């Protein structure tokens, strides 16, 4: 992975994340470099301000284009603005007064752009345990009834809107519909409804499956589950207990989330996010809760075909997670390990989304 900041992996990773999403409308290379150049490595305040600057600049472009009636330019700028603003909110503490307004501003920009697409997404609300799970339903252009569908959750830090930049384009080109959601501990579910993450992710996944069958033009026998990063645990857990899924796609494997966090320092850059999603006062409490987030005794219950894609140079969820999960699977199984000498070998292939293509090519075949 390219390190724009040689001595700061996490800030470099976030830049690579948005540069890769730029190929799918989530940014523009030189706007990203300009924002990154305003940031002091390790300084979270400058991180917020650098990306907020880029977001507000793109938002101004969008609004000026809208006023002149240039809808295509406006749409593109709104989508870039949404992703820059999402990034600016990323490291803000849960009690920072800018966090929720920043999230809402990013979401509003995404919707202003996405709803102007020739084939726009549909906002969805799924009733769930007295509240709701929200997200978007997208169909390939000229889709027919009874399309195959993938239900997708993000990871520790994802929002449903972010899943548009890459995953959706790869699915629509292969004739697959997508239901991208903010599950418990993610996006709107966390920030607006205070819905914490949970180890039994089959519960929200089953709710999404049932709602999709009842409300969407999809084939109930061709619905799969996919998730990314921490979602590698979520997708596997959901597939183990919701047998109706046709396939399970694991975009970055997790065997035990407790093992991943047990030796990380309490001041890890992602620690505040971990405490937020688990509702913990400190990392000791969070780690205790994470002991339930394991695929030990769970992975062998997955019965449908499964595909794991992982980078060998993943410095967040080490590649051993992928091999351990693969060995435990008793179903039809496939694995794609991107070697560390190659681009795309970092966490969730964030430095080259093309390296996830074997998973999507397989998905096109089986669905």
C-alpha positions as a printed NumPy array, in Angstrom:
array([[  0.   ,   0.   ,   0.   ],
       [  1.219,   3.481,  -0.873],
       [  2.029,   5.535,   2.245],
       [  1.408,   9.206,   1.553],
       [  2.374,   9.725,   5.202],
       [  5.424,   7.435,   5.61 ],
       [  5.107,   7.232,   9.392],
       [  1.324,   7.104,   9.747],
       [ -0.345,   3.972,   8.439],
       [ -3.936,   4.821,   9.393],
       [ -4.016,   8.245,   7.723],
       [ -2.344,   6.744,   4.632],
       [ -4.903,   3.942,   4.625],
       [ -7.815,   6.391,   4.69 ],
       [ -6.331,   8.272,   1.733],
       [ -5.909,   5.031,  -0.219],
       [ -9.497,   4.163,   0.661],
       [-10.913,   7.286,  -0.92 ],
       [ -8.514,   7.218,  -3.892],
       [ -9.726,   3.724,  -4.777],
       [-13.337,   4.854,  -4.419],
       [-12.522,   7.753,  -6.745],
       [-12.531,   5.311,  -9.669],
       [-16.255,   4.885,  -8.975],
       [-17.184,   8.559,  -8.526],
       [-16.263,   8.862,  -4.845],
       [-13.493,  11.4  ,  -5.326],
       [-11.017,  13.031,  -7.683],
       [ -7.313,  12.273,  -7.376],
       [ -5.949,  15.782,  -7.112],
       [ -8.75 ,  16.97 ,  -4.844],
       [ -7.776,  14.093,  -2.537],
       [ -4.073,  14.949,  -2.666],
       [ -4.855,  18.596,  -1.958],
       [ -6.88 ,  17.578,   1.102],
       [ -4.198,  15.159,   2.28 ],
       [ -1.547,  17.856,   1.958],
       [ -3.411,  19.989,   4.498],
       [ -3.277,  17.227,   7.126],
       [ -0.598,  16.763,   9.778],
       [  0.078,  13.038,  10.327],
       [ -1.459,  11.914,  13.603],
       [ -3.389,  15.162,  14.101],
       [ -7.071,  14.195,  14.057],
       [ -8.252,  17.793,  14.071],
       [ -6.316,  18.549,  10.895],
       [ -7.676,  15.314,   9.398],
       [-11.216,  16.56 ,   9.954],
       [-10.474,  20.016,   8.596],
       [ -8.574,  18.765,   5.535],
       [-11.349,  16.477,   4.374],
       [-14.09 ,  18.92 ,   5.366],
       [-12.367,  21.513,   3.179],
       [-12.498,  19.113,   0.21 ],
       [-16.112,  18.218,   0.956],
       [-17.278,  21.811,   1.235],
       [-15.371,  22.762,  -1.908],
       [-17.085,  19.983,  -3.887],
       [-20.421,  20.886,  -2.327],
       [-20.029,  24.476,  -3.486],
       [-19.283,  23.225,  -7.015],
       [-22.423,  21.089,  -6.879],
       [-24.644,  23.924,  -5.713],
       [-23.278,  26.357,  -8.307],
       [-23.844,  23.78 , -11.051],
       [-27.359,  23.145,  -9.761],
       [-28.171,  26.858,  -9.887],
       [-27.075,  26.938, -13.523],
       [-29.026,  23.813, -14.433],
       [-25.955,  21.648, -15.049],
       [-27.31 ,  18.491, -13.458],
       [-24.526,  16.103, -14.499],
       [-21.776,  18.284, -13.047],
       [-23.876,  18.811,  -9.928],
       [-24.511,  15.093,  -9.486],
       [-20.848,  14.212,  -9.781],
       [-19.79 ,  16.929,  -7.336],
       [-22.443,  15.969,  -4.782],
       [-21.215,  12.366,  -4.808],
       [-17.587,  13.427,  -4.335],
       [-18.621,  15.819,  -1.575],
       [-20.475,  13.045,   0.241],
       [-17.405,  10.844,   0.387],
       [-15.045,  13.627,   1.451],
       [-17.462,  14.651,   4.2  ],
       [-17.851,  11.032,   5.32 ],
       [-14.082,  10.834,   5.643],
       [-13.891,  14.081,   7.617],
       [-16.338,  12.671,  10.182],
       [-14.492,   9.369,  10.499],
       [-12.189,  10.019,  13.491],
       [-14.456,  12.431,  15.376],
       [-15.284,  11.238,  18.893],
       [-18.88 ,  10.077,  19.453],
       [-19.616,  13.086,  21.689],
       [-18.076,  15.632,  19.321],
       [-20.875,  18.074,  18.402],
       [-19.716,  17.98 ,  14.773],
       [-20.137,  14.211,  14.376],
       [-23.854,  13.743,  13.73 ],
       [-24.242,  17.001,  11.723],
       [-21.201,  15.953,   9.668],
       [-22.714,  12.549,   9.025],
       [-26.069,  14.074,   8.029],
       [-24.36 ,  16.558,   5.714],
       [-22.506,  13.714,   3.976],
       [-25.685,  11.648,   3.654],
       [-27.654,  14.574,   2.265],
       [-24.961,  15.218,  -0.34 ],
       [-24.99 ,  11.549,  -1.347],
       [-28.746,  11.545,  -1.802],
       [-28.734,  14.795,  -3.77 ],
       [-26.233,  13.245,  -6.155],
       [-27.438,   9.655,  -6.267],
       [-31.096,  10.533,  -6.79 ],
       [-30.098,  12.353,  -9.996],
       [-28.499,   9.236, -11.492],
       [-30.169,   7.773, -14.605],
       [-30.703,   4.633, -12.503],
       [-31.069,   6.021,  -8.964],
       [-31.082,   4.015,  -5.737],
       [-34.238,   3.6  ,  -3.7  ],
       [-34.092,   4.536,  -0.025],
       [-35.411,   1.693,   2.132],
       [-36.473,   1.291,   5.749],
       [-36.681,  -2.187,   7.265],
       [-38.62 ,  -2.538,  10.538],
       [-36.34 ,  -3.998,  13.186],
       [-36.926,  -4.596,  16.885],
       [-39.118,  -1.545,  17.39 ],
       [-36.852,   0.639,  15.289],
       [-35.565,   0.434,  11.721],
       [-32.559,  -0.429,   9.588],
       [-32.127,   1.883,   6.628],
       [-30.172,   1.809,   3.408],
       [-30.621,   1.646,  -0.34 ],
       [-31.866,  -0.797,  -2.956],
       [-30.202,  -0.673,  -6.363],
       [-31.036,  -2.618,  -9.516],
       [-29.066,  -2.956, -12.742],
       [-30.452,  -0.862, -15.573],
       [-33.283,  -2.617, -17.429],
       [-33.565,  -5.183, -14.634],
       [-36.394,  -7.68 , -14.811],
       [-38.449,  -9.305, -12.08 ],
       [-36.828, -12.003,  -9.97 ],
       [-33.294, -10.626, -10.12 ],
       [-30.517, -12.111,  -7.998],
       [-29.765,  -9.974,  -4.953],
       [-26.854,  -9.475,  -2.584],
       [-27.545,  -8.062,   0.872],
       [-24.513,  -6.08 ,   1.991],
       [-23.31 ,  -4.697,   5.314],
       [-20.141,  -2.686,   5.768],
       [-17.766,  -3.075,   8.687],
       [-16.671,  -1.339,  11.857],
       [-16.566,   2.1  ,  10.28 ],
       [-18.717,   1.887,   7.145],
       [-21.831,   3.717,   6.058],
       [-24.332,   2.361,   3.559],
       [-23.618,   5.289,   1.238],
       [-19.951,   4.35 ,   1.007],
       [-20.848,   0.923,  -0.394],
       [-22.048,   2.616,  -3.566],
       [-18.461,   3.462,  -4.572],
       [-17.156,   0.154,  -5.88 ],
       [-19.312,  -2.739,  -4.698],
       [-22.413,  -1.482,  -6.484],
       [-20.716,  -0.792,  -9.803],
       [-19.149,  -4.247,  -9.797],
       [-22.495,  -5.894,  -9.074],
       [-24.609,  -3.966, -11.548],
       [-22.22 ,  -4.793, -14.393],
       [-22.788,  -8.447, -13.573],
       [-26.577,  -8.204, -13.438],
       [-26.933,  -8.431,  -9.656],
       [-29.128,  -6.187,  -7.505],
       [-27.83 ,  -4.813,  -4.203],
       [-29.428,  -4.022,  -0.871],
       [-26.792,  -2.012,   1.006],
       [-27.634,  -1.408,   4.648],
       [-26.51 ,   0.266,   7.843],
       [-26.698,  -2.658,  10.244],
       [-26.454,  -2.403,  14.027],
       [-23.349,  -0.437,  14.955],
       [-23.082,   1.207,  11.529],
       [-24.037,   4.464,   9.826],
       [-27.496,   5.759,  10.649],
       [-28.304,   2.795,  12.894],
       [-25.535,   3.871,  15.277],
       [-25.456,   7.631,  14.874],
       [-29.179,   8.366,  14.686],
       [-30.809,   5.411,  16.439],
       [-28.056,   4.433,  18.915],
       [-28.262,   0.813,  17.772],
       [-25.114,  -0.946,  18.964],
       [-23.336,  -3.724,  17.135],
       [-24.13 ,  -7.338,  18.038],
       [-22.425, -10.702,  17.698],
       [-25.604, -12.465,  16.464],
       [-25.654, -10.677,  13.12 ],
       [-27.946, -13.314,  11.657],
       [-30.794, -11.449,  13.385],
       [-30.577,  -8.252,  11.27 ],
       [-29.53 , -10.31 ,   8.243],
       [-32.646, -12.477,   8.497],
       [-34.821,  -9.381,   8.93 ],
       [-33.281,  -7.959,   5.746],
       [-33.817, -11.253,   3.897],
       [-37.486, -11.485,   4.894],
       [-38.116,  -7.84 ,   4.017],
       [-36.416,  -8.192,   0.637],
       [-38.52 , -11.219,  -0.304],
       [-41.713,  -9.416,   0.691],
       [-40.946,  -6.031,  -0.867],
       [-38.41 ,  -6.27 ,  -3.69 ],
       [-38.491,  -7.752,  -7.219],
       [-35.944, -10.452,  -6.398],
       [-35.649, -14.216,  -6.65 ],
       [-35.879, -15.67 ,  -3.114],
       [-33.688, -18.572,  -4.197],
       [-30.887, -16.289,  -5.407],
       [-30.173, -14.023,  -2.438],
       [-26.662, -13.893,  -0.993],
       [-24.914, -12.161,   1.886],
       [-21.739, -10.068,   1.568],
       [-19.907,  -7.81 ,   4.005],
       [-16.526,  -6.116,   4.257],
       [-13.845,  -5.689,   6.95 ],
       [-15.447,  -6.387,  10.364],
       [-18.322,  -7.462,   8.134],
       [-16.232, -10.508,   7.286],
       [-17.343, -11.801,  10.663],
       [-20.908, -10.564,  10.18 ],
       [-21.44 , -12.229,   6.8  ],
       [-20.047, -15.546,   7.995],
       [-22.095, -15.473,  11.195],
       [-25.273, -14.599,   9.263],
       [-24.687, -17.388,   6.734],
       [-24.119, -19.953,   9.486],
       [-27.595, -19.456,  10.948],
       [-29.659, -18.162,   8.004],
       [-29.655, -21.177,   5.698],
       [-31.715, -19.521,   2.947],
       [-28.769, -17.49 ,   1.697],
       [-27.587, -18.845,  -1.634],
       [-23.966, -17.712,  -1.204],
       [-21.725, -16.072,   1.376],
       [-19.053, -13.556,   0.325],
       [-16.43 , -12.55 ,   2.887],
       [-14.557,  -9.401,   1.808],
       [-11.782,  -9.523,   4.39 ],
       [-11.915, -12.423,   6.837],
       [-12.284, -12.273,  10.61 ],
       [-11.927, -15.362,  12.798],
       [-12.076, -13.716,  16.225],
       [-12.571,  -9.989,  16.613],
       [-11.389, -10.28 ,  20.196],
       [ -8.079, -11.732,  18.982],
       [ -7.696,  -8.809,  16.614],
       [ -8.178,  -6.313,  19.429],
       [ -6.704,  -8.037,  22.473],
       [ -3.17 ,  -6.704,  21.926],
       [ -4.026,  -3.339,  20.416],
       [ -3.28 ,  -0.344,  22.671],
       [ -6.135,   1.54 ,  24.289],
       [ -5.177,   4.626,  22.261],
       [ -5.399,   2.824,  18.917],
       [ -6.82 ,   5.203,  16.246],
       [ -9.94 ,   3.051,  15.955],
       [-10.44 ,   2.516,  19.7  ],
       [-13.029,   5.285,  20.107],
       [-15.046,   3.785,  17.254],
       [-14.84 ,   0.347,  18.869],
       [-16.077,   1.71 ,  22.193],
       [-18.845,   3.601,  20.406],
       [-20.238,   0.623,  18.478],
       [-20.131,  -1.672,  21.52 ],
       [-21.46 ,   0.928,  23.957],
       [-18.41 ,   0.594,  26.181],
       [-16.923,   3.075,  28.637],
       [-13.375,   1.85 ,  28.009],
       [-11.413,  -0.651,  25.958],
       [-11.35 ,  -3.237,  28.74 ],
       [-15.133,  -3.394,  28.6  ],
       [-15.123,  -3.385,  24.79 ],
       [-12.66 ,  -6.273,  24.606],
       [-14.798,  -8.307,  26.987],
       [-17.818,  -7.825,  24.718],
       [-15.771,  -8.783,  21.67 ],
       [-15.183, -12.281,  23.059],
       [-18.566, -13.245,  21.574],
       [-17.468, -12.129,  18.091],
       [-15.84 , -15.411,  17.083],
       [-16.4  , -17.993,  14.373],
       [-15.143, -20.809,  16.604],
       [-17.938, -23.39 ,  16.537],
       [-19.806, -21.261,  13.984],
       [-17.909, -21.478,  10.678],
       [-18.579, -25.202,  10.247],
       [-22.324, -24.455,  10.262],
       [-22.14 , -22.529,   6.973],
       [-23.805, -24.752,   4.397],
       [-23.95 , -22.644,   1.234],
       [-20.957, -21.962,  -1.081],
       [-18.598, -19.388,   0.43 ],
       [-15.878, -17.164,  -1.026],
       [-13.135, -15.454,   0.988],
       [-11.035, -12.605,  -0.453],
       [ -8.152, -11.24 ,   1.611],
       [ -4.905,  -9.328,   1.21 ],
       [ -1.704, -11.002,   2.367],
       [ -0.351,  -7.659,   3.61 ],
       [ -3.482,  -6.826,   5.63 ],
       [ -2.129,  -5.003,   8.69 ],
       [ -5.515,  -4.764,  10.428],
       [ -6.944,  -8.276,  10.116],
       [ -3.915, -10.462,   9.432],
       [ -4.148, -13.007,   6.62 ],
       [ -4.128, -15.84 ,   9.171],
       [ -7.8  , -15.   ,   9.721],
       [ -8.55 , -15.994,   6.138],
       [ -6.653, -19.284,   6.292],
       [ -8.169, -20.227,   9.643],
       [-11.687, -19.543,   8.404],
       [-11.088, -21.363,   5.131],
       [ -9.811, -24.447,   6.963],
       [-12.857, -24.464,   9.265],
       [-15.435, -24.264,   6.475],
       [-17.153, -27.555,   5.645],
       [-19.145, -26.191,   2.695],
       [-18.088, -25.588,  -0.902],
       [-15.382, -22.974,  -0.455],
       [-13.14 , -20.676,  -2.476],
       [-10.353, -18.311,  -1.472],
       [ -8.536, -15.433,  -3.157],
       [ -5.366, -14.26 ,  -1.404],
       [ -3.669, -11.249,  -3.003],
       [  0.118, -11.607,  -2.463],
       [  1.843,  -8.921,  -0.425],
       [  4.096,  -7.92 ,  -3.331],
       [  1.012,  -6.794,  -5.26 ],
       [ -1.303,  -3.794,  -5.075],
       [ -4.59 ,  -4.802,  -3.517],
       [ -2.854,  -6.779,  -0.778],
       [ -3.79 ,  -4.361,   2.011],
       [ -6.89 ,  -4.482,   4.21 ],
       [ -9.941,  -5.318,   2.084],
       [ -7.938,  -4.597,  -1.109],
       [ -8.376,  -0.898,  -0.398],
       [ -5.362,  -0.081,  -2.568],
       [ -6.807,  -1.801,  -5.665],
       [-10.445,  -2.872,  -5.838],
       [ -9.765,  -4.787,  -9.057],
       [ -8.251,  -7.519,  -6.898],
       [-11.742,  -8.34 ,  -5.556],
       [-12.886,  -9.22 ,  -9.087],
       [-12.417, -13.003,  -8.702],
       [-15.113, -12.925,  -6.013],
       [-17.527, -10.983,  -8.199],
       [-16.819, -13.144, -11.244],
       [-17.597, -16.213,  -9.138],
       [-20.716, -14.496,  -7.815],
       [-21.917, -13.795, -11.346],
       [-21.539, -17.489, -12.166],
       [-23.297, -18.919,  -9.122],
       [-26.161, -16.406,  -9.074]])
